[in-house]
Amino acid sequence: MEIIHVSAECYPVAKAGGLGDVVGALPKYLQDAGHTARVVMPMYRTKFLTNNEWEVVHKGHTNIGDYFFDYTVIKETTDKLGFSLYLVDIYGLLDRERIYGYDDDAQRFNAFQVSVVDWLAAWDHQPDVVHVHDYHTGLIPFMMKYCYRYNKLASIPTVLTIHNAQYQGQMSWDRATDLPPYDEWKRGMLEWNNAINPLASAVKCATKVTTVSYSYMDELKYMSNGMEALFEYEKGKCSGILNGIDAQVWDPANDKYIKDDYSIATAEEGKLRNKARLCETFGLDINKPLFVFIGRLVGEKAADLLPAVIGDSFYYIGRRMNFLILGSGESQVESQLNGLMSISQGDYSCYIGYNEGLSHLMYAGADFLLMPSRVEPCGLNQMYAMRYGTVPMVRNTGGLRDTVKDISQKGGYGLVYDHAATGDICNAVWRACELYSDKNKFKEARETMMKLDFSWEHSVEQYIELYKSLK
């Protein structure tokens, strides 16, 4: 089969979160399984673009409304990522460093999607499946089925994967002219709550819909930012497939970002050496358990609770632990976390920003990973942590529920709590300190989770079966 993935992100080209990791891994494993996988994404001005060789494979001319533009499709010449990578360039819209955060994002991604469909229509053959990811590519199934200009694509099956339903890309009907002429009788396939909703449109128009964990699929029926009724109505074509992790990139025995590699057999010594590097870098006490948070500093991740959790833990539990934070996001949370530096007694530090290498070192050197997420469709961080022998401390939601088993249960290895609340998280911190002091139990938990297999192989089999069912 030939599968075309269309996405706003793909690691290592451009990544803002888990979406980039998934799109950078799933096609590679599909290719390894004997299929042809291609990824199409915008041509942001990133280091990956300037550090690799490209060839032009298509030039086109199209429009969104009265804005006419040329677009260019280039291909990475060596397939070094394990699949064919294509970038779409539109002068003035996609030629920027950042992925998101511009005032004209709606126009940018609408133009990108129209260009992708326009290019597919110019092919001399048809792919077996077009697989779109999140709302940034959510209008593609509609355009393929209902835009007159692209009638030849109407029979191609489409799959939507929802990585996070909180973001839906709603637009006013003023932007309806961004789409090529379409069957007005199908206007309802674009609409949700009196607006154009790209994610809702994709749920309605795609042949199949997947989410990135089993539990998240169920949660969407009662917690999907206003789309609950739609997921209940369309449940017949929806399924959950748990994300995997790229075991070649995330491997403590062979990680280009850390100097002290280790395996399960050498985890105790290897993690201690990496912890020493972290503690030396950030002025922390190596003799205390090290708790880390890695991710976006936003409400969805419950990052706004971190300052209170850290302060209350020191006050009620005592200064028995270190905290280290890596991330960026809401300015108020960043300011509060920076402000905590003044109370540090060699037991707290933070790095505000994005640093891929530091994140790998933190997974390798930390004892515990904090993930108090209010919403977590799948979560990859907890899988990375377990691969590196770092105990995950997670809220009982979404993919966290599907991947982490509490230490109190038979065969358990993590710490699970029910509420994204300061008290619940602090209680988990206390439990973690108690676990850390029980060296035998802590070592057993580490060995148990490092043996777990969260690689893509099993998930890829499920995607392949899904694609086959579309024929």
Protein Blocks (a to p, Z undefined) as FASTA:
>chain_A
ZZddddfbdcfkbccblmlmmmmmmmmmmmmnopacdddddddddfklmmpccddfbdcd
ddehjbccdddddddfklmnopacdddddehklmcfbfghpfklmmmmmmmmmmmmmmmm
mpcbdcfbdcdedjklmmmmmmmmmgmklmmmmmpccddddfblkbgoiacfklmmmpcc
ddfklmmmmggghiacfklmmmmmpmbdcdfbfklmmmmmmogghplmmmmmmmmmgccd
dddddfklmccklcfkbmbdcdfklmmmmmmmmmmmmmmmnopafkbccdddeddddfkl
ommmmmmmmmmmmmmnopabccdddddddfklmmmmmmmmmmpghiaccdedddfklmmm
mmmmmmbdcdfbfbdfkopmlmmmmmnopacddddehjllmmpccfkbghiabdcdfbdc
fklmmmmmmmmmmmmmmmmlmmmmmmmmmmpccbfklmmmmmmmmmmmmZZ
